[in-house]
């Protein structure tokens, strides 16, 4: 119902959101970078 109203192409509240559709802020990019460094 809300998808049609807001003309959305996918459900933004679904558990299976494509990663390229996720919001990427400076903080989340930094966190991902640090995780990659420390996780090895």
C-alpha angles and dihedrals in degrees: 000000000000091000091063093042094053094032093238120172094210139013106271090198096055119115091232101062113159108251092231088062095055120107112255116200127179089258095052092047090051092048092050090049092051092047090053091050097047096037089057 
